[in-house]
Amino acid sequence: MENEVVAPATRALVPRASNGFEYAFPAIRGIQAGREYYVSMCPLRIIPKIFIFDEDELSAELRAQRILNKGRLPALSKYILDNPDDYVFSALTASVDGTMEFESHSTDGTGFRTGQLRIPMDSRFLINDGQHRRAAIELALKENPDLGEETIAVVFFHDAGLARSQQMFADLNRHAVRPARSIGVLYDHRDPSSQVVRTMAGRSRIFKGYVEMEKSNLSARSRMMFTLSALYYGTQALLQGLAIKHDAAVDLAQSYWEEIDMALPEWAMVRERELSATEMRRDFIHSHGIALHALGRIGNSLFRESVAPLKWKKQLAPLKSVDWTRSNTDWEGRAIVGGRVSKSHQNVTLTVNYLRNHLGLELSPEEQRVEDAYLRGDA
C-alpha cells in the first residue's frame, strides 16, 4: 500500500501501512539524560485525535497529569480565535506508550539527527505538558476548522512507566515562574488597558520616571512611587465599561490621575525631592496598589454618574482631607490587615467604601453587603 498523498501543510503526519497502521512524523532526534527524544511538527487537526484524555476519574496517584481545568479553556480558545495571525503556542510534551522507530536520513552528520519517526497507531500518547493547550486547540477547531492546517511543535519521549511520567510532570513544572504582572503589561500590545497605561506612564508628569516597569513589588530603597501593575489595575477599574477610543481613554485617565495628584501632596513632594519615595511608601498607603485600585473604582462611578462634564473634579475635592497615613486606625481591617497592606478583593471594596463615605457617595448593594459584614465583625 502506497503512502497517502496529502497537501504540504499536513505532511507532518502521514498514516502508513507496514505490518499494521502507523504514524510517520518528520522529526529531529535529540538526547537528554542519556535518553533519545524526538521533536516534530503536527497539524492542529491531528492533536485532538492522537492525544486523548481518559484519566479524569482516576485518583491523583494513578494519574500522570493534573485534572483538566475546564474553566481555563474558553479564554485559551478565544485567544487563538481572536488572534489567528499572531497567536503563539509553545510545544507540547508527550510520552509514547508504544514502539518508536526513527529512520535517519544518513548515518552521520546532520542527516543522522533528522529523519522520520514511526509510531504504531495503537500506541498511547500521554501529554506531560500542554493538556490545556491541546483542549483549547480542540475547541478552537470546532469554530474555525481552517486552523487545522497550522502546526504545533511536539516533543516525544519514550513512555517509561507511570512513575517516570509523573516525575516528568513534576520536573517540567518545578522551575516554572510566572512573569511579574508589570512586565506582562509592558509587553502586552493586545490589551487596550495595557496600551493606555503604557502611554500614560510615558507622558504624564506625575508618572514619567516614577513607575517601576518590570517588577510588581518595590524594594524598600526603590525611588519609584508606583508599579506598572498597580497603575494598570487602577486605570482598568477607572475605564471599566466606558466605550471610548485609545486617545480619549489616555486623556481621560491622565486627567483623572493628575486631579488625584492635586489631592495628595506627598506625590508632588517626592517629585520635588522634599520627600523620598521610600518614606512615602512607608508612611502612606496612597501609592500602593489597593489605593490606586480603589481610586480607580471611585473615578469610574463618578464618570458614569456625572451629568455635567468635569463635575467629577469637584466631587473629588474632599479627598484632600483623607488621612492616608498608615497610622490612621481607620485603615485597619480595610486596607491594612495585621500591619500589612492587603490587596484582596474584599479589602479593595472596604477601601472603596471608606472613600465613598468620605466623598458623600452612595454604596452599591454589593459594597453595602461587604460594609455591613465588616461592621458586624464578620469580615
C-alpha positions as CSV (number, residue, x, y, z in Angstrom):
1,M,0.0,0.0,0.0
2,E,1.5,3.3,-1.0
3,N,1.8,6.4,1.2
4,E,-1.3,8.6,1.3
5,V,-0.8,11.8,-0.7
6,V,-1.6,14.9,1.3
7,A,-1.2,18.7,1.0
8,P,2.1,20.2,2.1
9,A,0.6,21.8,5.1
10,T,-0.4,18.4,6.5
11,R,2.7,16.3,5.6
12,A,3.8,16.4,9.3
13,L,1.5,13.3,9.9
14,V,1.1,10.5,7.3
15,P,-0.7,7.3,8.0
16,R,1.1,4.3,6.5
17,A,0.8,0.5,6.4
18,S,3.7,-1.7,7.4
19,N,2.6,-4.7,9.4
20,G,-0.2,-2.5,10.6
21,F,-1.1,1.1,10.6
22,E,1.3,3.7,11.9
23,Y,2.0,7.4,12.1
24,A,5.0,8.8,10.3
25,F,6.4,12.1,11.6
26,P,9.2,14.1,10.1
27,A,11.4,14.6,13.2
28,I,14.7,15.7,14.7
29,R,16.4,13.3,17.2
30,G,18.0,14.6,20.4
31,I,19.5,13.2,23.6
32,Q,18.6,14.3,27.2
33,A,19.9,12.5,30.3
34,G,21.1,9.6,28.0
35,R,17.6,9.1,26.6
36,E,16.5,9.7,23.0
37,Y,13.7,12.1,22.3
38,Y,12.2,13.5,19.1
39,V,10.8,16.9,18.0
40,S,8.2,17.1,15.3
41,M,5.5,19.4,13.9
42,C,2.0,18.2,14.0
43,P,-1.0,19.7,12.2
44,L,-3.5,21.1,14.8
45,R,-6.3,19.0,13.3
46,I,-4.5,15.8,14.4
47,I,-3.8,16.9,18.0
48,P,-7.3,16.1,19.4
49,K,-7.3,12.8,17.7
50,I,-4.0,11.4,19.0
51,F,-3.9,13.0,22.4
52,I,-7.0,11.6,24.2
53,F,-7.7,12.0,27.9
54,D,-9.2,9.1,29.8
55,E,-7.8,9.6,33.3
56,D,-10.2,12.1,34.8
57,E,-11.8,9.5,37.0
58,L,-8.5,8.1,38.4
59,S,-7.1,9.1,41.7
60,A,-4.2,11.5,41.7
61,E,-1.6,8.9,42.5
62,L,-2.7,6.9,39.4
63,R,-2.5,9.8,37.1
64,A,0.5,11.4,35.4
65,Q,-1.2,14.8,35.0
66,R,-3.5,17.2,36.9
67,I,-7.2,17.1,36.1
68,L,-8.1,19.4,33.3
69,N,-9.3,22.8,34.5
70,K,-12.1,23.4,32.0
71,G,-12.6,26.9,33.3
72,R,-9.3,27.9,31.6
73,L,-10.3,26.6,28.1
74,P,-12.7,29.4,26.9
75,A,-10.0,32.1,27.4
76,L,-7.3,30.0,25.7
77,S,-9.5,29.1,22.8
78,K,-10.7,32.7,22.4
79,Y,-7.0,33.7,22.3
80,I,-6.4,31.5,19.3
81,L,-9.6,32.5,17.5
82,D,-9.2,36.3,18.2
83,N,-5.6,36.3,17.0
84,P,-5.4,34.0,14.0
85,D,-2.5,35.9,12.5
86,D,-0.2,36.2,15.6
87,Y,-1.1,33.7,18.3
88,V,1.8,31.7,19.8
89,F,1.7,28.3,21.5
90,S,4.8,26.6,22.9
91,A,5.5,22.9,22.2
92,L,3.5,20.0,23.7
93,T,5.5,17.4,25.5
94,A,4.3,13.8,25.3
95,S,5.3,10.2,26.3
96,V,4.5,7.4,23.9
97,D,3.5,4.1,25.2
98,G,4.4,2.1,22.2
99,T,7.3,1.3,19.8
100,M,9.0,4.4,18.3
101,E,11.3,3.7,15.3
102,F,13.4,6.5,13.9
103,E,14.8,6.3,10.4
104,S,17.6,8.9,10.0
105,H,18.3,10.5,6.6
106,S,22.0,9.4,6.8
107,T,24.4,7.6,9.2
108,D,26.4,10.7,10.2
109,G,26.4,14.5,10.4
110,T,23.2,16.5,10.4
111,G,21.4,13.8,8.5
112,F,21.8,11.4,11.4
113,R,19.7,13.7,13.6
114,T,16.9,14.3,11.1
115,G,14.6,11.7,9.6
116,Q,11.2,10.1,10.0
117,L,9.7,8.9,13.3
118,R,7.3,5.9,13.0
119,I,4.8,5.2,15.8
120,P,2.1,2.5,15.6
121,M,-1.4,4.0,15.6
122,D,-2.5,1.8,18.5
123,S,0.2,3.5,20.7
124,R,-1.0,5.6,23.7
125,F,0.1,9.3,23.7
126,L,0.2,10.8,27.2
127,I,0.7,14.6,27.5
128,N,3.2,15.5,30.1
129,D,3.0,19.2,29.5
130,G,0.3,21.1,27.5
131,Q,-3.0,19.4,28.2
132,H,-4.8,22.8,28.4
133,R,-3.3,23.9,25.1
134,R,-4.4,20.6,23.5
135,A,-8.0,21.0,24.8
136,A,-8.1,24.7,23.7
137,I,-7.0,23.7,20.2
138,E,-9.8,21.2,20.0
139,L,-12.4,23.9,21.0
140,A,-10.9,26.4,18.5
141,L,-11.0,23.9,15.7
142,K,-14.8,23.5,16.2
143,E,-15.3,27.2,15.5
144,N,-12.6,27.6,12.8
145,P,-11.7,24.3,11.1
146,D,-9.2,26.2,8.8
147,L,-6.8,26.3,11.8
148,G,-6.4,22.6,11.4
149,E,-3.7,23.0,8.7
150,E,-1.5,25.0,11.0
151,T,1.1,23.2,13.2
152,I,2.4,23.0,16.7
153,A,5.7,21.5,17.9
154,V,5.5,18.3,19.8
155,V,8.3,16.7,21.8
156,F,8.0,12.9,22.0
157,F,9.7,10.8,24.8
158,H,9.5,7.1,25.3
159,D,7.0,6.2,28.0
160,A,9.0,4.6,30.8
161,G,6.0,3.9,33.1
162,L,3.7,5.9,35.4
163,A,6.5,6.9,37.9
164,R,8.6,8.3,35.1
165,S,5.7,10.2,33.6
166,Q,4.8,11.7,37.0
167,Q,8.4,12.7,37.5
168,M,8.5,14.4,34.1
169,F,5.4,16.4,35.0
170,A,6.9,17.4,38.3
171,D,10.2,18.3,36.6
172,L,8.6,20.3,33.8
173,N,6.7,22.4,36.3
174,R,9.3,22.6,39.1
175,H,11.0,25.7,37.9
176,A,8.1,27.4,36.1
177,V,7.9,31.0,37.2
178,R,5.0,33.3,36.2
179,P,6.4,36.6,35.0
180,A,5.7,39.7,37.1
181,R,2.4,41.3,36.1
182,S,4.2,44.6,35.4
183,I,6.3,43.2,32.6
184,G,3.3,41.4,31.3
185,V,1.5,44.8,31.0
186,L,4.6,46.4,29.5
187,Y,4.9,43.7,26.7
188,D,1.1,43.2,26.1
189,H,0.2,45.0,22.8
190,R,-3.3,43.4,22.5
191,D,-4.9,44.6,25.8
192,P,-6.3,48.1,25.4
193,S,-5.8,48.8,29.1
194,S,-2.1,48.0,28.9
195,Q,-1.8,50.3,25.9
196,V,-3.4,53.1,27.8
197,V,-1.3,52.7,30.9
198,R,2.0,52.4,29.0
199,T,1.2,55.6,27.0
200,M,0.1,57.5,30.1
201,A,3.1,56.3,32.2
202,G,5.4,57.6,29.5
203,R,4.0,61.1,29.1
204,S,2.2,62.1,32.3
205,R,4.2,64.5,34.6
206,I,3.1,62.6,37.7
207,F,4.1,59.1,36.4
208,K,7.0,59.6,34.0
209,G,10.2,58.4,35.7
210,Y,8.3,57.1,38.8
211,V,6.8,53.9,37.6
212,E,8.6,50.5,38.0
213,M,8.0,48.9,34.6
214,E,9.2,45.4,35.2
215,K,8.7,44.3,38.9
216,S,5.3,44.1,40.6
217,N,6.9,44.7,44.0
218,L,9.1,47.7,45.0
219,S,12.2,47.2,47.1
220,A,12.5,49.2,50.3
221,R,15.1,51.5,48.7
222,S,13.4,51.9,45.3
223,R,13.0,55.5,44.2
224,M,9.8,54.6,42.2
225,M,6.4,55.6,43.5
226,F,4.3,53.0,41.7
227,T,4.4,49.7,39.9
228,L,3.1,49.4,36.4
229,S,0.8,46.6,37.5
230,A,-0.7,48.7,40.3
231,L,-1.3,51.6,37.9
232,Y,-2.8,49.1,35.4
233,Y,-5.4,47.7,37.8
234,G,-6.3,51.2,39.0
235,T,-6.7,52.5,35.4
236,Q,-8.5,49.4,34.2
237,A,-11.0,49.9,37.1
238,L,-11.3,53.6,36.2
239,L,-12.1,53.0,32.5
240,Q,-14.2,49.8,33.0
241,G,-17.2,49.8,30.7
242,L,-16.5,53.2,29.1
243,A,-16.8,53.0,25.3
244,I,-14.1,55.4,24.4
245,K,-11.2,55.1,21.9
246,H,-7.5,54.9,22.9
247,D,-6.5,58.5,22.7
248,A,-9.6,59.7,24.5
249,A,-9.0,57.0,27.2
250,V,-5.4,58.1,27.7
251,D,-6.5,61.7,28.0
252,L,-9.3,60.9,30.4
253,A,-7.2,58.6,32.6
254,Q,-4.3,61.1,32.7
255,S,-6.7,63.9,33.6
256,Y,-8.2,61.9,36.4
257,W,-4.9,60.8,38.0
258,E,-3.5,64.3,37.7
259,E,-6.6,65.5,39.6
260,I,-5.9,62.9,42.2
261,D,-2.3,64.1,42.4
262,M,-3.6,67.6,43.4
263,A,-5.4,66.0,46.4
264,L,-2.3,64.0,47.5
265,P,0.5,66.5,48.3
266,E,3.0,63.7,49.1
267,W,3.2,62.6,45.5
268,A,4.4,66.1,44.5
269,M,6.8,66.2,47.4
270,V,8.5,63.1,46.1
271,R,8.9,64.6,42.6
272,E,10.2,67.8,44.1
273,R,12.6,65.7,46.3
274,E,11.2,67.1,49.5
275,L,10.3,63.5,50.5
276,S,11.8,60.2,49.4
277,A,9.7,57.6,47.7
278,T,10.8,55.1,50.4
279,E,9.5,57.4,53.1
280,M,6.2,58.0,51.3
281,R,5.5,54.3,50.7
282,R,6.5,53.5,54.3
283,D,4.3,56.2,55.9
284,F,1.3,56.5,53.5
285,I,-0.8,54.0,51.6
286,H,-2.0,56.1,48.7
287,S,0.7,54.9,46.2
288,H,0.0,51.3,47.0
289,G,-2.0,49.1,44.6
290,I,-5.0,48.9,46.8
291,A,-5.4,52.7,46.9
292,L,-4.9,53.1,43.2
293,H,-7.5,50.3,42.5
294,A,-10.0,51.9,44.9
295,L,-9.5,55.4,43.5
296,G,-10.0,53.9,40.0
297,R,-13.3,52.4,41.0
298,I,-14.4,55.7,42.6
299,G,-13.5,57.6,39.4
300,N,-15.4,55.1,37.2
301,S,-18.6,55.7,39.2
302,L,-18.1,59.4,39.0
303,F,-17.7,59.3,35.3
304,R,-20.9,57.3,34.9
305,E,-22.9,59.4,37.3
306,S,-21.7,62.9,36.4
307,V,-24.2,64.7,34.1
308,A,-22.2,67.8,33.6
309,P,-18.7,67.5,32.0
310,L,-15.9,67.7,34.6
311,K,-18.3,67.7,37.5
312,W,-16.3,64.7,38.8
313,K,-13.4,67.0,39.6
314,K,-15.4,69.0,42.1
315,Q,-16.6,65.8,43.7
316,L,-13.0,64.7,44.3
317,A,-12.3,67.8,46.4
318,P,-12.9,66.1,49.8
319,L,-10.1,63.7,49.1
320,K,-7.7,66.4,50.3
321,S,-8.9,65.8,53.9
322,V,-8.5,62.0,53.9
323,D,-5.8,60.8,56.3
324,W,-3.7,58.4,54.2
325,T,-1.1,57.7,56.8
326,R,-0.6,54.1,57.9
327,S,-1.1,55.2,61.5
328,N,-4.7,56.1,60.8
329,T,-6.6,53.4,62.6
330,D,-9.5,53.6,60.1
331,W,-7.4,51.7,57.7
332,E,-7.0,48.7,60.0
333,G,-9.2,45.8,58.6
334,R,-9.9,47.8,55.5
335,A,-6.6,48.5,53.7
336,I,-4.3,47.1,56.3
337,V,-4.5,43.6,57.9
338,G,-2.1,42.6,60.6
339,G,0.1,45.6,59.9
340,R,0.5,44.9,56.2
341,V,-1.3,46.4,53.2
342,S,-3.7,43.9,51.8
343,K,-4.8,43.7,48.1
344,S,-7.6,41.2,48.4
345,H,-10.9,41.9,46.6
346,Q,-12.7,42.4,49.9
347,N,-10.1,44.9,51.2
348,V,-10.3,46.8,48.0
349,T,-14.0,47.1,48.4
350,L,-13.7,48.2,52.0
351,T,-11.2,50.9,51.0
352,V,-13.6,52.0,48.2
353,N,-16.4,52.2,50.8
354,Y,-14.3,54.3,53.1
355,L,-13.6,56.8,50.3
356,R,-17.2,56.8,49.1
357,N,-18.4,57.7,52.6
358,H,-15.8,60.4,52.8
359,L,-16.9,61.8,49.4
360,G,-20.6,61.6,50.3
361,L,-21.3,58.9,47.6
362,E,-23.7,56.0,47.9
363,L,-22.5,52.4,48.2
364,S,-23.7,49.9,45.6
365,P,-25.7,46.9,47.0
366,E,-22.6,44.7,46.9
367,E,-20.4,47.3,48.6
368,Q,-23.1,47.7,51.3
369,R,-23.1,44.0,51.9
370,V,-19.4,44.0,52.4
371,E,-19.5,47.0,54.6
372,D,-22.3,45.5,56.8
373,A,-20.2,42.3,57.2
374,Y,-17.2,44.4,58.2
375,L,-19.1,46.5,60.8
376,R,-20.6,43.3,62.3
377,G,-17.1,41.9,62.6
378,D,-17.7,39.1,60.0
379,A,-15.1,40.4,57.6
